[in-house]
Amino acid sequence: MPRKPNYRFERLEREKAKAAKKAAREAAKKERADARKAEAAQAEEAPPPRED
């Protein structure tokens, strides 16, 4: 005998999974942006190479 569908629960589970995936993507994006900013700040601090 097939189980009775619980549409509300299934929809909430899909939305929860989607929100977790989106949060993970945002965190990765923020890490990449922070790394890029740190690299730019480091390059800005270093004096340009001298040409002899």
DSSP file (Angstrom, degrees, kcal/mol; ACC not computed):
  #  RESIDUE AA STRUCTURE BP1 BP2  ACC     N-H-->O    O-->H-N    N-H-->O    O-->H-N    TCO  KAPPA ALPHA  PHI   PSI    X-CA   Y-CA   Z-CA
    1    1 A M              0   0    0      0, 0.0     2,-0.0     0, 0.0     0, 0.0   0.000 360.0 360.0 360.0 126.6    0.0    0.0    0.0
    2    2 A P        -     0   0    0      0, 0.0     2,-0.1     0, 0.0     0, 0.0  -0.308 360.0-106.9 -68.9 151.6    1.5    3.3   -1.0
    3    3 A R        -     0   0    0      1,-0.1     0, 0.0    -2,-0.0     0, 0.0  -0.396  33.9-103.1 -76.4 156.3    2.2    5.9    1.6
    4    4 A K        -     0   0    0     -2,-0.1    -1,-0.1     1,-0.1     2,-0.1  -0.661  42.6-115.2 -78.2 128.5    0.0    9.1    1.9
    5    5 A P        -     0   0    0      0, 0.0     2,-0.6     0, 0.0     3,-0.1  -0.375  18.6-157.4 -68.6 141.9    1.9   12.1    0.4
    6    6 A N     >  +     0   0    0      1,-0.2     4,-2.3    -2,-0.1     5,-0.2  -0.772  16.8 175.5-117.0  82.3    2.8   14.8    2.8
    7    7 A Y  H  > S+     0   0    0     -2,-0.6     4,-2.5     1,-0.2     5,-0.2   0.860  74.6  53.3 -61.4 -39.6    3.2   17.7    0.4
    8    8 A R  H  > S+     0   0    0      2,-0.2     4,-2.4     1,-0.2    -1,-0.2   0.941 111.2  45.7 -63.3 -47.1    3.8   20.4    3.0
    9    9 A F  H  > S+     0   0    0      1,-0.2     4,-2.4     2,-0.2    -2,-0.2   0.924 113.7  49.3 -61.4 -45.3    6.7   18.5    4.6
   10   10 A E  H  X S+     0   0    0     -4,-2.3     4,-2.2     1,-0.2    -1,-0.2   0.894 111.3  49.3 -62.8 -40.5    8.3   17.6    1.3
   11   11 A R  H  X S+     0   0    0     -4,-2.5     4,-2.5    -5,-0.2    -1,-0.2   0.915 110.9  49.8 -65.5 -42.3    8.1   21.3    0.2
   12   12 A L  H  X S+     0   0    0     -4,-2.4     4,-2.4     1,-0.2    -2,-0.2   0.886 110.0  51.2 -63.5 -38.7    9.6   22.5    3.4
   13   13 A E  H  X S+     0   0    0     -4,-2.4     4,-2.3     2,-0.2    -1,-0.2   0.909 110.7  48.4 -64.6 -41.8   12.5   19.9    3.0
   14   14 A R  H  X S+     0   0    0     -4,-2.2     4,-2.4     2,-0.2    -2,-0.2   0.924 113.0  47.9 -63.0 -44.1   13.1   21.1   -0.5
   15   15 A E  H  X S+     0   0    0     -4,-2.5     4,-2.4     1,-0.2    -2,-0.2   0.881 110.9  51.3 -65.4 -37.7   13.2   24.7    0.6
   16   16 A K  H  X S+     0   0    0     -4,-2.4     4,-2.2     2,-0.2    -1,-0.2   0.913 111.6  47.0 -65.0 -42.6   15.5   23.9    3.5
   17   17 A A  H  X S+     0   0    0     -4,-2.3     4,-2.3     2,-0.2    -2,-0.2   0.900 112.4  50.4 -65.0 -40.8   17.9   22.1    1.2
   18   18 A K  H  X S+     0   0    0     -4,-2.4     4,-2.3     1,-0.2    -2,-0.2   0.905 110.6  49.1 -64.2 -41.6   17.8   25.0   -1.3
   19   19 A A  H  X S+     0   0    0     -4,-2.4     4,-2.4     2,-0.2    -2,-0.2   0.892 110.9  50.0 -65.8 -39.8   18.5   27.6    1.5
   20   20 A A  H  X S+     0   0    0     -4,-2.2     4,-2.1     2,-0.2    -2,-0.2   0.910 111.6  48.3 -65.1 -41.5   21.4   25.5    2.8
   21   21 A K  H  X S+     0   0    0     -4,-2.3     4,-2.2     1,-0.2    -2,-0.2   0.910 112.0  49.3 -64.4 -42.1   22.9   25.3   -0.7
   22   22 A K  H  X S+     0   0    0     -4,-2.3     4,-2.4     1,-0.2    -2,-0.2   0.900 110.2  50.7 -64.9 -40.6   22.4   29.0   -1.3
   23   23 A A  H  X S+     0   0    0     -4,-2.4     4,-2.3     2,-0.2    -1,-0.2   0.889 109.7  50.7 -64.6 -38.9   24.1   29.8    2.1
   24   24 A A  H  X S+     0   0    0     -4,-2.1     4,-2.3     2,-0.2    -2,-0.2   0.911 110.9  48.5 -65.2 -41.7   27.1   27.6    1.2
   25   25 A R  H  X S+     0   0    0     -4,-2.2     4,-2.4     2,-0.2    -2,-0.2   0.915 111.4  49.8 -64.1 -42.3   27.4   29.3   -2.2
   26   26 A E  H  X S+     0   0    0     -4,-2.4     4,-2.4     2,-0.2    -2,-0.2   0.896 110.3  50.7 -63.0 -40.1   27.3   32.8   -0.5
   27   27 A A  H  X S+     0   0    0     -4,-2.3     4,-2.3     2,-0.2    -1,-0.2   0.917 111.6  47.3 -64.2 -42.9   29.9   31.7    2.0
   28   28 A A  H  X S+     0   0    0     -4,-2.3     4,-2.3     1,-0.2    -2,-0.2   0.903 111.9  50.7 -64.7 -40.2   32.2   30.5   -0.7
   29   29 A K  H  X S+     0   0    0     -4,-2.4     4,-2.2     1,-0.2    -2,-0.2   0.904 110.3  49.4 -63.6 -41.3   31.7   33.7   -2.7
   30   30 A K  H  X S+     0   0    0     -4,-2.4     4,-2.7     2,-0.2    -2,-0.2   0.898 109.6  51.8 -65.8 -40.3   32.5   35.8    0.4
   31   31 A E  H  X S+     0   0    0     -4,-2.3     4,-2.4     2,-0.2    -2,-0.2   0.919 110.4  48.2 -61.6 -43.7   35.7   33.8    1.0
   32   32 A R  H  X S+     0   0    0     -4,-2.3     4,-2.3     2,-0.2    -2,-0.2   0.909 112.6  48.9 -63.5 -41.0   36.8   34.4   -2.6
   33   33 A A  H  X S+     0   0    0     -4,-2.2     4,-2.5     2,-0.2    -2,-0.2   0.917 111.6  48.8 -65.2 -43.1   36.0   38.1   -2.3
   34   34 A D  H  X S+     0   0    0     -4,-2.7     4,-2.6     2,-0.2    -2,-0.2   0.906 111.9  49.0 -63.0 -41.2   37.9   38.4    1.0
   35   35 A A  H  X S+     0   0    0     -4,-2.4     4,-2.4     2,-0.2    -1,-0.2   0.906 111.5  49.5 -64.7 -40.7   40.9   36.5   -0.5
   36   36 A R  H  X S+     0   0    0     -4,-2.3     4,-2.2     2,-0.2    -2,-0.2   0.904 112.2  47.9 -65.0 -40.9   40.9   38.8   -3.6
   37   37 A K  H  X S+     0   0    0     -4,-2.5     4,-2.4     2,-0.2    -2,-0.2   0.904 111.8  49.6 -66.7 -40.9   40.7   41.9   -1.4
   38   38 A A  H  X S+     0   0    0     -4,-2.6     4,-2.3     2,-0.2    -2,-0.2   0.903 111.2  49.5 -64.3 -40.9   43.6   40.7    0.8
   39   39 A E  H  X S+     0   0    0     -4,-2.4     4,-2.3     2,-0.2    -1,-0.2   0.902 111.5  48.8 -64.5 -40.9   45.7   39.9   -2.2
   40   40 A A  H  X S+     0   0    0     -4,-2.2     4,-1.8     2,-0.2    -2,-0.2   0.893 111.6  49.2 -66.5 -39.4   45.0   43.4   -3.6
   41   41 A A  H  X S+     0   0    0     -4,-2.4     4,-1.7     2,-0.2    -2,-0.2   0.889 111.4  49.6 -66.8 -38.6   45.9   45.0   -0.3
   42   42 A Q  H  X S+     0   0    0     -4,-2.3     4,-1.8     1,-0.2    -2,-0.2   0.907 111.2  48.6 -66.6 -41.4   49.1   43.0   -0.1
   43   43 A A  H  < S+     0   0    0     -4,-2.3    -1,-0.2     1,-0.2    -2,-0.2   0.841 109.8  53.6 -67.0 -32.0   50.0   44.0   -3.7
   44   44 A E  H  < S+     0   0    0     -4,-1.8    -1,-0.2     1,-0.2    -2,-0.2   0.855 108.1  49.8 -70.4 -35.0   49.3   47.6   -2.9
   45   45 A E  H  < S+     0   0    0     -4,-1.7    -2,-0.2    -5,-0.1    -1,-0.2   0.872  94.1  84.4 -71.8 -38.2   51.6   47.6    0.2
   46   46 A A  S  < S-     0   0    0     -4,-1.8     0, 0.0    -5,-0.1     0, 0.0  -0.432  85.7-118.8 -69.6 135.1   54.6   46.1   -1.7
   47   47 A P        -     0   0    0      0, 0.0    -1,-0.1     0, 0.0     3,-0.1  -0.410  36.9 -96.6 -70.1 150.9   56.7   48.6   -3.5
   48   48 A P        -     0   0    0      0, 0.0     2,-0.0     0, 0.0    -4,-0.0  -0.341  49.2 -92.7 -65.4 149.1   56.9   48.2   -7.2
   49   49 A P        -     0   0    0      0, 0.0     2,-0.3     0, 0.0    -3,-0.0  -0.349  41.9-118.1 -64.4 141.7   60.0   46.3   -8.5
   50   50 A R        -     0   0    0     -3,-0.1     2,-0.6     2,-0.0     0, 0.0  -0.592  18.5-146.6 -82.5 139.5   63.0   48.5   -9.4
   51   51 A E              0   0    0     -2,-0.3    -1,-0.0     1,-0.1     0, 0.0  -0.930 360.0 360.0-106.7 122.3   64.2   48.4  -12.9
   52   52 A D              0   0    0     -2,-0.6    -1,-0.1     0, 0.0    -2,-0.0   0.412 360.0 360.0-101.7 360.0   67.9   48.9  -13.3
